Amino acid sequence: MATITYYGEERIFKLDTPGSSYVIGIVDDENFVGHIYYGRRLRDYHVDHLLRTEENPFVPSENNRDRTSFLDSFPMEYPGNGVGDYRRSSIAVRTMGGHTAVALQYVSHKIYPGKPVLTGLPATFGGEEDCETLELLCEDKVLGLQVLLLYTAFKDVDVITRSVKIVNRGEPLYLTKALSVNLDMDNQDFELLTLHGSWARERMMQWRKVGKGFCGLESLRGETSHQDHPFLALKAGDATQSNGDVYGIHFIYSGNFIAQVELNQHEVIRASMGIHPDNFCWKLETGDSFQTPEAVLVYSAEGMDGMTHRFHELYRKHLIRSEWKDKKRPILINNWEATYFDFNTEKLLSIAKEASKLGIEMLVMDDGWFGHRNDDNTSLGDWFVNEAKIQGGLKYLVDEVNKLGMKFGIWFEPEMISPDSKLYKAHPDWAIKIPDRTPSLCRNQYVLDLTRKEVRDYAYESVTKILRSANIEYVKWDMNRQLSDIGGAKLPADRQGEMYHRYVLGLYEMQERLITEFPHLLLENCSGGGARFDPGMLYYSPQIWCSDDTDAIERLKIQEGTALIYPLSTIGAHVSDCPNHTVGRVTPFETRGHVALSGTFGYELDITKIPEEDREMIPEQVAMYRKYNDLVREGDYYRIASYQENHYFDCYEVVSKDKEEALVTFVQVLNRPNCRSRRICLKGLSPEKNYRIEGENRIYAGDTLLYAGIQIENPWGDFKSKLIHIVSC
């Protein structure tokens, strides 16, 4: 059970989760807030010796001449700027006099059950029975700036969340940096794990040794991006996949971010994360406040597996809010790779009729149904049905699909506007642009200025008018270009630095309105595939389209990096057409199904044209999904072998919470000559239980499966896969 305790005599705060402790100390007459410890749960709180305040250079009250030496080495909870700590700060300002310094001291605190709501921002949630919160009030008395450090410790998972609220009680100033989390701790021969990529190659895992100096990742694209992900993990040098210390930090935000690690001359690590300070400048008038987004801290003593399980549990229980989060999602078929823009009512109904016979449960109409859009150069913003394509209107189409026993879903891109659109001709100023500069096109489209209420209202009403017109039960919310040419037509000159963040807040407001008005809607977010696959969007939608690369073999790497921190139930994954439209690879239909099973599962192909042998396999795959989805959605995920690392095969496992059942997915990517069977040691099972592999008569002891393993025969050919279902007996 989580507890937060303040020991007044020693001025120490101890935050406990089931398996971890986080300890903070207030030191010196100047009330510096220091980080003492984060790691395995401790019985005792007497760990203030770790602050090294009895060592040279001592605390300022004892030896003020070495103030900068003290500040530059003291492990800060939330480091200020420009007063002696030469490491990277978490906060900075610019006063009307041009000064940038911030020096924070502890003032007071509150401890209470539950967790506050971060107004206008996505964040984890929990009631009084779930978590406890510590509020540390700090102040820069010269500036009149109050900084409230918020910590929440969860009772059912080893997670600490952090955010910061900044209140200006002094003269007006500009906030130029406001990170959400800082973690100072001694180096443990750390390796840094980050996630990088590009379009169709998202969340590739990258390891590097932490060396002296600074390293990090960032996005300045107006979204979290294909290229970098707002996550980092620090793995102690002796840690493995299943054992040892791992620290993970994840940012619940969907805009520009920075994640950074610094190793100094004293072998102290400083890890921090938050809104990127570049192009950020928030004016705080007297009495104004600014709330940073939330950051999630995870500690695991069980290696990378433990970190993964803690993120999964947190997001399943305390972030996703949809009524769909604990339900099987409908098996859908999306017409994009089947038709692209070339479709009409007849074609869609032909797909739906064939799909319904095979057990598929939903038809999703993708891009091209609105305005005069027959390619990606027109009509964004004109959210009215093109009845030259959708003959008889949208309601007729939806009703006909419903008569087949199928649900209906639809695609939107509400944040965008095409130059060739009625909306742009009426409101060219609604597009984000800088005065006197020609704005940059991308995919022949501009971005709507969501900082403006009238723009948000128009976009929202355009979408919801369509949703009210027919029985639409699913929305794919897409966003196919990143922000540039940042200028807000309605923002004054001294608030242009607020543009990026205000855009994200506007997006959150729109999605909150949508799920409030349509609580039964299944919302799937998307951004050119996986460019905005982040915890911020997960707060509004229980699933996100993982990547526009639908090739099963490429998806092994993409889904591995995604599953590192996200539950499998959040990963949008489909059985796609072959040869694959992205890479041209031909992969067996069975393998495509097995890979998509570790996600939301659906189809993206022309079911009326696929080979008969593939069509006959669809009912089997539908039955497979229905059989295993509860396990995949709720179970603990384990990485056993990584194709990204070994270049030959992939293997992962999902184990039920009660350890009664497991599903192993094995994919041989490339066969090799003269290879024997592969030994696979399973994970997560009970060593005391006995198990049976479905389809075999043999009984295996749990410890045999865990420590001795099983043999998987080397299949003949490339891109072959196998499911192994294990049940206790």
C-alpha positions in Angstrom: 0.0 0.0 0.0 1.2 3.5 -0.9 2.0 5.8 2.0 3.4 9.3 2.1 5.0 10.2 5.4 6.6 13.4 6.6 9.2 13.1 9.4 9.2 16.6 10.8 12.3 16.4 13.0 14.5 15.2 10.1 12.5 17.1 7.5 12.2 14.1 5.3 9.4 12.9 3.0 9.1 9.2 2.2 6.8 8.1 -0.6 6.2 4.4 -0.7 4.5 2.3 -3.4 4.2 -1.6 -3.1 7.8 -2.2 -4.1 9.6 1.2 -4.2 10.5 4.2 -2.1 11.1 7.8 -3.1 12.8 10.0 -0.4 13.0 13.8 -0.4 14.9 15.9 2.2 14.7 19.6 3.1 18.2 20.9 4.1 19.9 24.0 5.4 18.5 27.2 6.7 17.7 28.1 3.1 15.4 25.1 2.7 16.8 23.4 -0.3 14.7 20.5 -1.6 17.0 17.6 -2.2 16.5 14.2 -3.8 17.8 11.5 -1.4 16.7 8.1 -2.8 14.6 6.3 -5.4 14.7 2.5 -5.6 13.6 -0.7 -3.8 11.2 -0.1 -0.9 12.9 0.7 2.3 11.7 0.0 5.9 13.6 3.0 7.3 13.7 6.6 6.3 17.1 7.5 7.8 18.9 7.8 4.5 19.7 11.6 4.6 23.4 10.7 4.7 23.1 10.1 1.0 22.8 13.9 0.5 26.5 14.3 1.5 25.8 17.5 3.3 28.6 16.7 5.8 31.1 16.5 3.0 32.9 19.4 1.3 31.6 21.9 0.0 29.0 21.7 2.9 25.7 23.6 3.0 25.7 27.3 2.3 24.9 28.3 5.9 28.2 26.7 7.0 30.4 27.8 4.2 28.7 30.5 2.0 31.9 31.1 0.0 31.4 27.7 -1.7 27.7 28.3 -2.5 28.1 27.5 -6.2 30.1 24.3 -5.5 27.2 23.2 -3.2 24.5 24.1 -5.7 26.4 22.4 -8.6 26.6 19.1 -6.7 23.5 18.9 -4.6 20.9 16.5 -5.9 18.0 18.8 -6.6 14.3 17.8 -6.8 13.5 20.7 -9.1 16.6 22.7 -10.0 16.4 26.4 -10.6 18.5 28.5 -13.0 21.4 30.8 -13.0 22.4 31.0 -9.3 25.2 28.4 -9.1 23.9 25.1 -10.4 25.7 24.8 -13.8 23.8 21.7 -14.8 20.6 21.9 -16.9 17.7 23.6 -15.1 14.1 22.6 -14.9 12.7 26.1 -14.8 13.7 29.5 -16.2 12.1 32.9 -16.5 12.7 36.2 -18.2 11.8 39.2 -16.0 10.8 42.6 -17.4 14.3 43.6 -16.5 15.7 40.8 -18.7 17.0 38.5 -15.9 16.6 34.7 -16.0 17.5 33.4 -12.5 15.2 31.3 -10.4 16.1 30.0 -6.9 13.5 27.9 -5.1 13.2 27.1 -1.4 10.7 25.0 0.5 7.9 26.8 2.2 5.2 24.3 3.2 3.5 21.0 2.2 0.3 19.1 2.1 -0.3 15.3 2.0 -3.8 14.0 1.1 -5.5 10.8 -0.3 -6.3 10.7 -4.0 -5.0 12.8 -6.8 -5.8 16.3 -8.2 -7.2 16.8 -11.7 -4.9 18.7 -14.0 -7.3 21.1 -15.7 -7.3 20.9 -19.5 -4.5 18.2 -19.5 -4.5 14.4 -19.8 -3.2 12.8 -16.7 -3.4 9.6 -14.7 -6.3 9.4 -12.2 -7.0 7.7 -8.9 -9.4 7.9 -6.0 -8.6 8.1 -2.3 -8.3 4.3 -2.2 -5.9 4.2 -5.1 -3.1 6.8 -4.3 -1.8 9.6 -2.2 -0.5 13.0 -3.2 2.3 15.2 -1.8 2.3 18.9 -2.6 5.6 20.7 -1.9 5.2 24.5 -2.1 8.5 26.3 -3.0 9.1 29.9 -3.6 11.5 32.4 -5.1 10.9 35.3 -2.8 12.8 37.8 -5.1 10.4 37.0 -8.0 7.3 36.3 -5.9 7.1 33.1 -7.9 5.5 30.1 -6.2 6.3 26.6 -7.6 4.1 23.7 -6.4 5.7 20.3 -6.9 3.1 17.6 -7.2 3.9 13.9 -6.4 1.4 11.0 -6.5 2.3 7.6 -5.2 0.0 4.7 -6.4 -1.0 1.8 -4.1 -1.4 -0.9 -6.7 1.6 -0.3 -8.9 5.2 1.0 -8.5 4.7 4.4 -10.0 5.3 7.9 -8.9 3.8 10.7 -11.0 5.1 14.2 -11.0 3.9 17.6 -12.3 4.5 21.3 -11.4 2.1 24.2 -11.0 3.7 27.6 -11.2 2.0 30.7 -9.8 3.2 34.3 -10.2 2.6 36.4 -7.1 5.0 39.1 -8.2 5.5 41.4 -11.1 4.6 40.1 -14.6 7.3 37.9 -16.2 7.8 35.3 -18.9 8.1 31.6 -18.1 10.7 30.3 -20.6 11.2 26.8 -19.3 9.0 24.6 -17.2 9.9 20.9 -17.2 7.7 18.4 -15.4 10.3 16.1 -13.7 13.9 16.0 -12.6 15.8 13.0 -11.2 19.3 13.4 -9.7 21.0 10.2 -8.6 24.4 8.5 -8.5 25.4 6.7 -11.7 25.0 2.9 -11.6 27.0 2.3 -14.8 23.7 3.2 -16.6 22.7 2.4 -20.1 20.1 4.7 -21.7 17.2 3.3 -23.7 15.3 5.6 -26.0 12.8 5.2 -28.9 13.5 6.7 -32.3 12.3 6.3 -35.9 10.6 7.9 -38.8 7.4 7.6 -40.7 6.6 3.8 -41.1 9.5 3.0 -38.7 8.4 4.3 -35.3 9.7 3.5 -31.9 12.9 1.7 -32.7 14.8 0.8 -29.5 18.2 2.3 -29.2 20.7 1.6 -26.4 23.7 3.7 -25.5 26.1 3.9 -22.6 25.7 7.0 -20.5 28.9 8.9 -20.7 30.1 12.3 -19.5 28.2 15.3 -20.8 24.7 15.5 -22.2 22.5 13.4 -24.4 18.8 13.4 -25.1 16.0 13.5 -27.6 13.3 15.9 -28.5 10.5 17.0 -30.8 10.0 20.5 -32.2 7.3 19.3 -34.7 4.2 20.3 -32.7 3.6 16.7 -31.8 5.5 13.9 -30.1 6.6 12.8 -33.6 7.6 9.7 -35.6 11.2 10.6 -35.0 11.5 10.6 -31.2 9.3 9.4 -28.3 8.9 11.2 -24.9 10.3 8.3 -23.0 13.7 7.2 -21.6 14.8 4.3 -19.4 18.0 4.0 -17.4 19.2 0.4 -16.9 21.8 -0.3 -14.3 24.9 -2.0 -15.7 24.2 -5.4 -14.1 20.5 -5.4 -15.0 18.9 -7.8 -17.5 15.6 -8.3 -19.2 14.3 -9.9 -16.0 16.5 -8.7 -13.1 18.1 -5.6 -11.8 17.4 -1.9 -11.4 15.6 0.0 -14.2 14.1 3.5 -14.1 11.6 4.6 -16.7 10.3 8.1 -17.3 7.3 8.8 -19.7 5.7 12.1 -20.5 1.9 12.4 -20.7 1.8 15.0 -23.5 1.2 15.3 -27.2 3.3 18.3 -28.3 6.9 19.5 -28.3 9.1 17.8 -25.6 12.6 17.4 -24.4 14.0 14.4 -22.6 17.6 14.6 -21.5 20.3 12.9 -19.4 23.4 14.6 -18.1 26.4 12.9 -16.3 28.6 15.3 -14.4 32.1 15.2 -13.0 30.9 13.7 -9.7 29.3 10.7 -11.5 25.8 12.0 -10.8 23.0 11.5 -13.4 20.5 14.2 -14.0 17.5 13.0 -16.0 14.7 15.5 -16.9 11.7 15.7 -19.1 9.0 18.2 -20.1 7.8 20.7 -22.6 10.6 21.8 -24.9 11.9 25.2 -24.0 12.6 26.2 -27.6 9.8 28.3 -29.0 8.1 28.3 -25.6 7.5 31.5 -23.7 4.4 31.8 -21.5 3.5 35.2 -20.1 2.5 35.2 -16.4 0.7 38.3 -15.3 0.4 38.8 -11.6 -1.9 36.1 -10.2 -1.5 33.9 -13.3 -0.6 30.2 -13.1 0.9 27.6 -15.4 0.4 23.8 -15.0 2.9 21.5 -16.6 1.9 18.1 -18.1 2.4 15.0 -16.0 5.4 12.7 -16.1 5.4 9.1 -15.0 8.3 7.6 -13.0 8.6 3.8 -12.9 11.1 1.8 -10.8 11.6 -1.9 -11.4 13.9 -4.3 -9.6 12.8 -7.0 -12.1 14.6 -5.5 -15.1 13.0 -4.4 -18.3 10.1 -6.8 -17.9 9.1 -5.3 -14.6 9.3 -1.8 -16.0 7.0 -2.8 -18.9 4.4 -4.4 -16.6 4.3 -1.3 -14.4 3.6 1.0 -17.3 1.0 -1.4 -18.7 -0.8 -1.7 -15.4 -0.8 2.0 -14.8 -2.2 2.9 -18.2 -4.8 0.1 -18.1 -6.1 1.1 -14.7 -5.3 4.8 -14.3 -5.1 6.5 -17.7 -7.5 5.0 -20.2 -11.1 6.0 -19.5 -13.1 4.6 -22.4 -15.8 2.1 -21.8 -14.0 0.0 -24.4 -10.8 -0.3 -22.3 -11.8 -3.7 -20.8 -13.8 -5.0 -23.7 -13.0 -6.9 -26.9 -12.8 -4.4 -29.7 -14.9 -5.1 -32.8 -12.9 -6.8 -35.6 -13.0 -4.2 -38.3 -12.1 -4.0 -42.0 -10.8 -0.7 -43.2 -11.1 0.1 -46.9 -7.9 2.2 -47.3 -5.6 -0.4 -48.8 -8.5 -1.9 -50.6 -9.6 1.2 -52.5 -7.6 4.3 -51.5 -9.8 7.2 -52.8 -11.5 5.1 -55.5 -14.7 3.9 -53.9 -18.4 4.4 -53.8 -21.4 3.0 -51.9 -21.5 -0.1 -54.1 -17.9 -0.9 -53.6 -18.1 -0.4 -49.8 -21.2 -2.6 -49.5 -19.5 -5.3 -51.5 -16.6 -5.3 -49.0 -19.1 -5.3 -46.1 -21.2 -8.2 -47.5 -18.2 -10.4 -47.9 -16.7 -9.4 -44.6 -19.9 -10.1 -42.7 -20.1 -13.6 -44.0 -16.6 -14.3 -42.5 -17.3 -12.9 -39.0 -15.8 -9.4 -39.4 -17.8 -7.0 -37.2 -17.2 -3.4 -38.5 -16.7 -1.6 -41.7 -14.5 1.6 -41.5 -14.8 4.1 -44.3 -11.4 5.8 -44.6 -10.3 9.0 -46.4 -12.1 10.3 -49.5 -15.8 10.4 -48.6 -16.2 14.2 -48.3 -16.0 17.4 -50.3 -14.7 16.7 -53.8 -11.7 14.6 -52.5 -10.4 12.1 -55.0 -6.8 12.4 -53.9 -4.9 14.0 -51.0 -4.8 17.5 -52.5 -8.2 18.8 -51.7 -11.2 19.3 -49.4 -9.9 19.0 -45.9 -12.2 21.1 -43.8 -15.2 20.5 -46.0 -16.8 17.8 -43.9 -19.9 17.2 -45.9 -20.7 13.9 -47.7 -19.7 13.6 -51.4 -22.9 12.1 -52.7 -21.4 11.5 -56.1 -19.5 8.7 -54.2 -21.8 7.9 -51.4 -24.9 7.5 -53.4 -28.1 7.8 -51.3 -26.2 9.6 -48.6 -24.3 8.5 -45.5 -27.2 7.3 -43.5 -28.3 5.0 -46.3 -24.8 3.4 -46.4 -24.6 3.1 -42.6 -28.1 1.5 -42.4 -27.2 -1.0 -45.1 -24.1 -2.0 -43.3 -26.0 -2.3 -40.0 -28.5 -4.6 -41.8 -25.6 -7.0 -42.4 -25.0 -7.2 -38.7 -22.0 -4.9 -38.8 -21.0 -1.7 -37.1 -19.9 1.4 -39.1 -16.9 3.6 -38.5 -15.5 6.7 -40.3 -12.2 8.6 -40.8 -11.7 12.3 -40.1 -8.7 14.7 -40.2 -10.3 17.6 -38.2 -7.1 19.6 -37.5 -6.3 20.2 -41.2 -7.4 22.5 -44.0 -6.7 22.2 -47.8 -6.0 25.3 -49.9 -8.5 23.7 -52.3 -11.5 23.8 -50.1 -14.6 25.9 -49.5 -13.4 26.4 -45.9 -10.0 27.9 -46.9 -11.7 30.2 -49.5 -14.0 31.5 -46.7 -11.4 31.6 -43.9 -7.8 31.6 -45.1 -6.8 33.2 -41.8 -7.8 30.0 -40.0 -4.6 28.3 -41.2 -1.5 28.6 -39.0 1.0 31.0 -40.7 3.4 33.8 -40.0 2.5 37.2 -41.4 4.2 38.2 -44.6 5.6 34.7 -45.1 4.2 32.1 -47.5 3.3 29.2 -45.2 4.8 25.7 -45.9 2.6 23.1 -47.4 2.9 19.4 -46.5 0.8 16.8 -48.2 -0.8 19.9 -49.8 -2.5 21.0 -46.6 -2.2 23.5 -43.8 -2.9 23.2 -40.1 -5.9 24.8 -38.5 -5.2 27.2 -35.7 -6.7 25.3 -32.8 -5.7 28.1 -30.4 -8.8 30.0 -31.6 -12.1 29.0 -30.1 -14.1 29.8 -33.3 -11.9 27.4 -35.3 -12.2 24.6 -32.7 -15.9 25.1 -32.6 -16.3 24.9 -36.4 -14.1 21.8 -36.6 -15.9 20.1 -33.8 -19.4 20.9 -35.1 -18.4 19.7 -38.6 -17.3 16.3 -37.2 -20.2 15.9 -34.7 -22.8 16.9 -37.3 -21.7 13.8 -39.3 -21.8 11.6 -36.2 -25.3 12.7 -35.3 -26.5 12.0 -38.8 -26.1 8.2 -38.7 -25.3 5.3 -36.4 -21.5 5.7 -36.4 -19.8 3.8 -33.6 -16.1 4.3 -34.4 -14.0 7.3 -35.4 -10.4 7.3 -36.7 -9.0 10.7 -35.9 -6.0 11.4 -38.1 -3.4 14.1 -38.3 -1.2 13.9 -41.4 1.3 16.7 -41.1 3.3 18.4 -38.4 3.3 22.0 -37.4 5.4 24.7 -39.0 5.3 28.5 -39.7 4.1 29.0 -36.2 2.1 32.2 -35.8 -1.2 32.9 -34.1 -3.3 35.6 -35.8 -5.2 36.3 -32.5 -2.3 36.1 -30.1 -0.5 39.4 -29.2 3.2 39.7 -30.0 4.4 38.9 -26.4 2.3 35.7 -26.4 3.4 34.1 -29.7 5.6 31.8 -27.7 2.5 30.2 -26.3 1.3 28.9 -29.7 2.6 25.4 -29.6 1.2 24.6 -26.2 -2.1 26.3 -26.8 -2.5 24.2 -29.9 -2.2 21.0 -27.9 -4.6 22.3 -25.2 -7.1 23.1 -28.0 -6.7 19.5 -29.4 -7.3 18.1 -25.9 -10.4 20.3 -25.5 -11.9 19.0 -28.7 -11.3 15.4 -27.9 -12.7 15.8 -24.4 -15.9 17.3 -25.9 -16.1 14.4 -28.4 -16.0 11.6 -25.8 -18.2 13.5 -23.5 -21.0 13.9 -26.1 -20.5 10.4 -27.5 -19.4 8.2 -24.5 -20.1 5.0 -26.4 -17.9 5.9 -29.3 -14.8 3.9 -30.0 -12.2 6.5 -30.8 -8.9 5.6 -32.4 -6.2 8.3 -32.7 -3.7 8.4 -35.5 -1.1 10.8 -36.9 0.4 9.7 -40.1 0.5 6.3 -38.4 2.2 6.5 -35.1 3.5 10.1 -34.8 1.2 10.9 -31.9 1.2 7.6 -30.2 1.7 9.0 -26.7 0.0 8.8 -23.3 -1.7 12.1 -23.8 -3.7 10.8 -26.7 -4.3 7.5 -24.9 -6.2 9.5 -22.2 -8.9 10.2 -24.9 -8.8 7.1 -27.0 -8.2 3.4 -25.8 -6.3 2.6 -29.0 -4.0 4.4 -31.4 -3.0 3.4 -34.9 0.5 2.1 -34.4 2.1 2.8 -37.8 1.3 3.2 -41.5 3.7 0.4 -42.1 1.3 -2.6 -42.1 3.9 -5.2 -43.1 3.9 -7.9 -40.5 7.6 -8.3 -40.5 8.3 -4.6 -40.1 5.6 -4.5 -37.5 7.6 -6.9 -35.3 10.1 -4.2 -34.6 7.5 -1.4 -34.4 5.2 -3.2 -32.1 8.1 -4.4 -29.9 9.1 -0.8 -29.2 5.5 0.2 -28.6 4.7 -2.8 -26.3 7.7 -1.8 -24.2 5.6 0.8 -22.5 2.0 0.5 -23.9 -0.5 -2.3 -23.3 -1.1 -4.5 -26.4 -4.8 -3.5 -26.3 -3.8 0.0 -27.3 -1.8 -1.0 -30.4 -3.8 -0.6 -33.7 -2.8 -3.6 -35.8 -4.3 -5.0 -39.0 -3.9 -7.9 -41.4 -2.9 -6.1 -44.6 -2.8 -6.6 -48.3 0.1 -8.4 -50.0 2.5 -7.7 -51.6 2.6 -5.2 -48.8 1.9 -1.6 -50.1 4.8 -0.1 -48.0 7.7 -2.6 -48.6 6.4 -5.0 -51.3 7.0 -8.1 -49.1 4.8 -11.2 -49.4 4.1 -12.7 -46.0 1.9 -15.7 -45.3 -1.7 -14.8 -44.3 -1.3 -16.8 -41.2 1.8 -14.9 -40.1 0.0 -11.6 -40.7 -2.8 -12.7 -38.5 -0.5 -13.8 -35.7 1.3 -10.5 -35.6 -1.9 -8.5 -35.7 -3.3 -10.6 -32.8 -0.9 -8.7 -30.5 -2.9 -5.6 -31.0 -6.4 -4.5 -31.7 -6.8 -6.9 -34.7 -8.5 -6.0 -37.9 -8.2 -6.1 -41.7 -7.0 -3.6 -44.3 -7.4 -5.2 -47.7 -9.9 -5.9 -50.5 -11.6 -8.9 -49.2 -13.5 -9.3 -52.5 -10.2 -10.0 -54.3 -7.9 -11.9 -52.0 -7.0 -15.5 -52.8 -9.6 -18.1 -51.7 -7.1 -19.8 -49.4 -6.6 -16.5 -47.5 -10.4 -15.9 -47.4 -11.0 -19.3 -45.9 -8.5 -18.5 -43.2 -10.4 -15.4 -42.0 -13.1 -17.3 -39.9 -10.2 -19.2 -38.2 -8.5 -15.9 -37.4 -11.7 -14.4 -36.1 -12.1 -17.4 -33.8 -8.5 -17.0 -32.8 -9.0 -13.4 -31.8 -12.2 -14.2 -29.8 -10.4 -17.1 -28.0 -7.2 -15.2 -27.1 -8.2 -11.5 -26.9 -9.0 -11.5 -23.1 -5.5 -12.9 -22.4 -3.8 -10.6 -24.8 -5.7 -7.5 -23.5 -5.3 -8.3 -19.8 -2.2 -10.4 -19.4 1.5 -9.6 -18.7 3.6 -9.2 -21.8 7.2 -10.6 -21.9 9.8 -10.1 -24.6 11.7 -13.4 -25.1 13.6 -12.8 -28.3 13.9 -9.7 -30.5 14.2 -9.8 -34.3 15.5 -6.2 -34.1 18.5 -7.6 -32.1 19.1 -11.1 -33.5 18.0 -10.4 -37.1 16.5 -13.9 -37.5 13.4 -14.5 -35.3 11.0 -12.9 -32.9 9.3 -14.3 -29.8 7.1 -12.9 -27.2 4.6 -14.1 -24.6 1.5 -13.0 -22.7 0.7 -14.6 -19.4 -2.6 -14.3 -17.5 -2.5 -12.6 -14.1 -3.4 -15.9 -12.3 -0.6 -17.7 -14.3 -3.2 -20.3 -15.5 -2.7 -19.5 -19.2 -0.1 -18.2 -21.6 0.2 -17.5 -25.3 3.6 -17.6 -27.1 4.0 -16.0 -30.5 7.0 -17.2 -32.5 7.9 -15.7 -35.9 10.8 -17.0 -37.9 11.8 -14.0 -40.1 14.7 -15.5 -42.0 15.5 -19.2 -42.2 19.1 -20.4 -42.2 20.6 -23.6 -43.5 21.7 -26.4 -41.1 19.8 -25.0 -38.1 18.4 -27.2 -35.4 15.4 -26.4 -33.3 15.5 -23.3 -31.0 15.2 -23.6 -27.3 12.8 -21.0 -25.8 12.7 -20.5 -22.0 9.3 -19.1 -21.1 8.5 -16.4 -18.6 5.9 -15.5 -16.0 4.5 -19.0 -15.3 4.3 -20.5 -11.8 7.2 -22.9 -11.2 4.9 -24.9 -8.9 2.1 -25.5 -11.4 1.9 -28.1 -14.2 1.1 -27.1 -17.7 -0.1 -28.6 -21.0 0.7 -27.2 -24.5 -2.5 -27.2 -26.5 -2.4 -30.0 -29.1 0.0 -32.1 -27.1 -0.6 -34.8 -24.6 2.5 -34.2 -22.6 2.5 -32.5 -19.2 5.3 -30.0 -18.4 6.3 -28.8 -14.9 6.2 -25.0 -14.7 9.9 -24.8 -13.6 10.8 -26.9 -16.6 9.2 -24.5 -19.0 10.8 -21.5 -17.2 14.4 -22.8 -16.7 14.9 -25.6 -19.2 12.5 -24.4 -21.9 10.8 -25.9 -24.9 12.1 -26.7 -28.4 10.5 -25.0 -31.4 11.2 -26.8 -34.6 12.9 -24.7 -37.3 10.2 -24.1 -39.9 11.0 -24.4 -43.6 10.9 -21.0 -45.3 10.9 -17.3 -44.3 8.2 -15.4 -42.5 6.7 -18.4 -40.8 5.0 -18.2 -37.5 3.5 -20.3 -34.7 1.2 -19.8 -31.7 1.8 -21.9 -28.6 -1.1 -21.9 -26.2 -0.3 -23.1 -22.7 -2.8 -23.9 -19.9 -2.4 -25.2 -16.4 -3.6 -28.7 -15.5 
